[in-house]
Amino acid sequence: MDAIDVTLLKYNLGVDTLSDPSRCFSYKYKKAANVDNAMTLNAIDISRLKAKIGSPYLTGKNFPKGNWVALDTLVSIAGSDLIVTLKNICYGDYNASSTRYRDSVSNWAGVKSLPGHFIVTSDESIVIPANSYFEIPLRISKKMSDFSALQLELNYPDAEYELVSANIPGAGDKSTQLKINPSLDEIIADNTDLLVTDEDGVIRVLYATTQAFDVSAGDEIIRLGFRPRKQADAGYHDMFPEGTGLIANQYGEEDDDVFLVMPKIFIQDSPSRPDYGLGVTAYPNPFNDEVVLKYDLPGDGTVLINVYNLLGEKIAEAVHEDQAGGRHSVVFSQRHLPSGLYTFKIEYTISGKSKCEVLKMVDISND
């Protein structure tokens, strides 16, 4: 069971399969997806499949009977005293691939077929201020048409860092705040395309959508945001994240040669104050009409974000309000701006003390 099953099931429930039956499966496959033993397949089954993949070892976030639910069939052969119980492996394998089982290592003496070393480090580097929030972009290695499913299981040093955000840049609204480790009730209520969990230093990402889109080699597939738990040593860090994964198109077809590429991480020397940096980031850069700014507040305070053109003239006030400590994001959308360099000035005030950071962004909307 994997992200492909969720994607195909979403399509079967949300799209008119009579007009396009290309991803419609037979009754026996649909029965495998009915993980709550209800009368029909519905969004609850999708949510439970997602919860199972995101938290495979937490019974409370899995199927009603715990880990794998069995569909055992008792078979009696006429004229003999032989009685055989046929064992089903599990619910959830909607497309009957029968090759990827999240518990296979411990339960079935098998090896996970998700390709290892799915994350490859490139020669590109990103510079991160010490003790500040930072984001790691993961880019696809080659072109894929109709990208629709992504599943990752990544290890990282959770004693040193905390995963606080995740985003699929090509999937629409970048300002949506994603909750890490949602409860089963929240998964059922939201029924969003992206699910991310972080348990004991293992990040599990599940992205399954019916809104497929094309990606080119080098395109950013997902962006993960981290906050340091303690002061990190300056220099290059190559310990996160690493693990397994799969990527598929809307028909559940995988390319075994595809992998994700991440930059090298270089941490600057530590400043004297632990809350020195606001961890301001922005993407994309260059931007086209719309840019997303993210920043990390060490405590409750007042935030003012002004935008200036190349002449130093103020053209917009993006934010001016009191905000709680933690991670924030704002979408700056200003249509019909002339192309050029723009300065985003972020001012943060707390208890009479202020902090200011500046970003330079290039608008190419009218190029």
C-alpha positions in Angstrom: 0.0 0.0 0.0 1.4 3.4 -1.0 0.6 6.8 -2.3 -0.4 5.4 -5.7 -3.3 3.5 -4.0 -4.5 6.7 -2.5 -4.2 8.7 -5.7 -6.1 6.0 -7.7 -8.8 5.7 -5.1 -9.2 9.5 -5.0 -9.8 9.5 -8.7 -12.3 6.6 -8.5 -14.4 8.5 -5.9 -14.0 12.0 -7.2 -14.1 11.7 -11.0 -16.7 10.3 -13.4 -15.1 7.0 -14.3 -17.8 6.4 -16.9 -16.4 9.2 -19.0 -12.8 8.2 -18.3 -12.5 4.6 -17.1 -8.7 4.5 -17.5 -8.1 4.3 -13.8 -11.1 2.3 -12.7 -10.6 -1.1 -11.1 -12.7 -4.3 -10.7 -14.8 -5.1 -7.7 -12.2 -7.2 -5.9 -9.7 -4.4 -6.0 -12.3 -1.9 -4.7 -13.1 -4.3 -1.8 -9.4 -4.2 -0.8 -9.7 -0.4 -0.4 -12.8 -0.6 1.9 -10.7 -0.4 5.0 -13.4 0.4 7.5 -15.8 -2.4 6.3 -18.5 0.1 5.5 -21.2 -0.4 2.8 -19.4 1.8 0.3 -16.0 3.3 -0.5 -15.9 6.9 0.6 -13.6 9.7 1.8 -13.2 7.9 5.2 -11.3 5.1 3.4 -9.0 7.6 1.8 -8.3 9.2 5.1 -7.6 5.9 6.8 -5.2 4.8 4.0 -3.4 8.1 4.4 -3.2 7.8 8.2 -1.9 4.2 7.8 0.9 5.3 5.5 1.8 8.4 7.6 1.8 6.6 10.9 2.2 2.9 10.2 3.0 1.8 13.8 0.4 3.9 15.7 -2.7 1.7 16.1 -4.9 4.7 17.0 -4.3 6.3 13.6 -4.8 3.1 11.6 -7.6 0.9 10.7 -10.5 0.1 13.1 -9.0 -3.3 14.2 -5.4 -2.1 14.5 -2.6 -2.6 12.1 -3.5 -4.7 9.1 -7.1 -5.8 8.8 -7.5 -9.4 7.5 -10.0 -10.7 5.0 -9.6 -14.4 5.8 -11.7 -16.8 3.7 -12.5 -20.3 5.0 -12.5 -22.9 2.3 -13.9 -26.5 2.8 -13.2 -29.1 0.0 -16.2 -31.3 -0.6 -15.7 -35.1 0.1 -12.6 -34.5 2.3 -11.7 -33.5 5.8 -9.4 -30.8 4.6 -10.3 -27.2 5.7 -8.1 -24.4 4.6 -8.1 -20.7 5.7 -6.8 -18.5 2.9 -5.0 -15.5 4.4 -5.2 -12.0 2.8 -2.2 -9.9 3.4 -4.0 -6.6 4.0 -6.6 -4.1 3.1 -5.4 -1.0 1.3 -3.6 -2.4 -1.7 -6.1 -0.8 -4.1 -4.3 -1.6 -7.3 -3.2 -5.0 -6.1 0.5 -4.3 -6.7 1.4 -6.5 -3.7 5.0 -5.3 -3.6 5.2 -2.5 -1.1 4.3 -3.2 2.5 5.2 -0.6 5.2 5.6 -3.4 7.8 7.3 -5.9 5.5 10.7 -5.9 7.2 9.2 -6.9 10.6 6.1 -8.9 9.6 6.9 -10.6 6.3 10.7 -11.1 6.3 10.8 -9.1 3.1 12.6 -6.0 2.0 10.8 -2.8 1.2 10.9 -2.2 -2.5 10.9 1.6 -2.1 14.2 2.6 -3.7 16.9 3.4 -1.2 19.1 6.5 -1.4 16.2 8.4 -3.0 17.7 11.7 -1.9 20.9 12.7 -3.7 23.0 15.7 -2.7 24.0 18.1 -5.4 26.9 20.5 -5.7 24.6 23.5 -5.0 24.8 25.0 -1.5 22.4 27.0 0.6 23.6 29.2 3.4 21.6 29.1 6.7 22.0 31.5 9.6 22.7 29.6 12.8 19.8 29.1 15.2 17.2 30.2 12.5 14.5 28.5 10.7 15.5 27.2 7.2 14.0 25.4 4.3 15.4 22.6 2.1 14.1 22.3 -1.5 13.9 18.8 -3.0 14.0 18.8 -6.8 13.1 16.1 -9.2 16.0 14.6 -11.3 14.1 14.2 -14.6 10.9 15.2 -16.4 7.6 13.5 -15.5 4.2 14.0 -17.1 1.1 14.1 -15.0 2.9 14.0 -11.6 0.3 12.8 -9.1 1.8 10.7 -6.3 4.7 11.2 -3.9 5.7 9.1 -0.9 8.8 9.6 1.2 10.2 8.0 4.4 13.1 10.1 5.5 15.4 10.0 8.5 16.9 13.1 10.0 18.5 14.1 13.4 15.4 15.1 15.4 17.5 15.7 18.5 19.1 18.6 16.7 16.2 19.8 14.4 12.4 20.0 14.3 10.3 19.7 11.2 7.8 22.6 11.2 6.6 23.0 7.6 6.2 21.3 4.3 4.9 22.5 1.0 4.3 21.3 -2.6 5.2 24.4 -4.7 3.4 23.3 -7.8 0.2 22.2 -6.2 -1.6 25.6 -5.9 -2.0 27.8 -2.8 1.4 28.1 -1.2 0.0 30.0 1.8 -1.9 27.1 3.2 -0.6 26.2 6.7 0.0 22.4 6.9 -0.3 20.7 10.3 2.5 18.2 10.9 1.2 15.0 12.7 -2.5 15.6 12.4 -4.9 13.3 14.3 -7.1 10.8 12.4 -10.1 13.0 13.0 -8.2 16.0 11.4 -7.2 13.9 8.5 -10.8 12.8 7.9 -12.0 16.4 8.2 -9.4 18.0 6.0 -9.0 15.4 3.3 -6.2 17.4 1.8 -3.7 16.2 -0.8 -0.6 16.5 1.4 0.0 14.6 4.6 3.2 14.9 6.6 4.1 13.1 9.9 7.3 13.3 12.0 7.7 10.5 14.5 11.0 9.6 16.2 13.2 11.2 13.6 11.3 9.7 10.6 9.5 12.1 8.3 6.8 10.4 6.2 5.3 12.4 3.3 2.2 11.4 1.4 1.0 13.4 -1.6 -1.9 12.1 -3.6 -4.0 14.2 -6.0 -6.3 14.1 -8.9 -5.0 17.4 -10.1 -2.0 16.1 -11.8 0.6 18.4 -13.3 3.8 18.1 -15.4 7.2 18.6 -13.9 10.5 19.2 -15.6 14.0 18.1 -14.5 15.2 20.4 -11.7 11.7 21.5 -10.7 11.1 21.7 -7.0 8.8 18.9 -5.8 8.6 19.6 -2.1 10.1 22.0 0.4 10.7 21.0 4.0 11.2 23.6 6.7 13.2 23.0 9.9 13.9 24.8 13.1 17.1 24.0 15.2 16.6 22.7 18.7 20.0 23.7 19.8 23.0 25.6 18.5 24.6 24.0 15.5 28.2 24.0 14.6 29.2 26.1 11.7 30.1 24.5 8.4 28.6 22.0 6.0 26.0 19.6 7.3 25.0 16.5 5.2 23.0 14.4 7.6 19.5 15.2 6.6 17.2 14.1 5.2 17.8 10.7 3.6 15.7 7.7 3.0 13.3 6.0 0.5 10.5 7.2 -1.7 8.5 6.8 -4.9 7.0 9.2 -7.5 4.2 8.2 -9.9 1.9 9.7 -12.5 -1.9 9.8 -12.5 -2.0 6.2 -13.8 0.2 4.8 -11.0 3.2 4.4 -13.4 6.6 4.9 -11.8 10.0 5.7 -13.3 12.7 3.7 -11.4 15.3 6.2 -12.6 13.7 9.2 -10.9 15.1 10.5 -7.6 15.1 13.8 -5.6 18.1 16.2 -5.4 18.8 18.4 -2.4 21.5 21.1 -1.9 24.3 21.0 0.5 23.6 22.8 3.8 26.1 25.3 5.1 25.5 26.8 8.5 27.0 30.2 9.3 28.8 31.1 12.5 26.5 31.4 15.5 25.4 35.0 16.5 25.6 36.1 20.1 21.9 36.0 20.6 19.9 32.7 20.1 16.9 34.6 18.7 19.0 36.8 16.4 17.6 35.6 13.1 14.0 35.8 11.9 14.7 33.0 9.5 13.1 35.0 6.6 12.7 33.1 3.3 10.8 33.9 0.2 10.0 32.0 -3.0 10.0 31.9 -5.9 12.8 34.2 -6.7 12.5 35.5 -9.4 8.7 35.8 -8.9 5.8 36.4 -11.3 3.1 38.6 -9.7 3.1 36.6 -6.5 5.7 35.7 -3.8 5.4 33.9 -0.5 7.4 35.2 2.5 8.0 33.1 5.6 9.5 34.2 8.9 10.0 32.8 12.4 9.1 35.0 15.4 10.9 34.1 18.7 7.9 35.6 20.7 4.7 37.7 20.5 5.4 41.0 18.8 4.5 43.5 16.1 5.4 42.8 12.5 5.7 45.4 9.7 6.6 44.4 6.1 7.0 47.1 3.6 7.9 46.7 -0.1 10.1 49.2 -2.0 11.1 49.6 -5.6 14.5 50.2 -7.0 14.3 53.9 -6.3 13.6 53.3 -2.6 10.0 54.3 -2.9 7.5 52.5 -0.8 5.0 50.7 -3.0 3.1 48.5 -0.6 2.6 47.5 3.0 2.2 43.8 3.1 1.8 43.3 6.8 1.3 45.5 9.9 -0.1 43.7 12.8 0.5 42.0 16.1 1.5 38.3 15.7 2.1 35.4 18.0 5.5 33.7 18.2 6.2 30.9 15.8 6.2 30.4 12.0 4.2 32.7 9.8 3.8 33.2 6.1 2.3 35.9 3.9 1.5 36.0 0.2 2.4 39.3 -1.5 0.4 39.6 -4.7 0.7 42.9 -6.6 -0.5 42.7 -10.2 0.9 45.0 -13.0 4.2 45.7 -11.2 6.9 46.7 -13.7 9.7 44.1 -13.9 12.7 44.8 -11.7 14.3 44.5 -8.3 12.2 45.0 -5.2 13.2 45.2 -1.5 11.1 43.5 1.2 11.8 45.0 4.6 10.6 43.0 7.6 10.6 44.8 11.0 9.8 42.9 14.2 9.3 44.7 17.6 9.0 43.0 21.0 9.3 44.7 24.4 10.7 47.9 23.0 13.5 46.0 21.0 13.4 45.7 17.3 14.9 43.5 14.6 15.0 44.2 10.9 15.8 42.0 7.9 15.8 42.8 4.2 15.2 40.6 1.2 15.9 41.5 -2.5 13.4 39.9 -4.9 13.2 40.1 -8.7 9.8 40.5 -10.5 9.7 39.1 -14.0 6.0 39.3 -14.6 6.2 41.7 -17.4 9.4 40.5 -19.0 
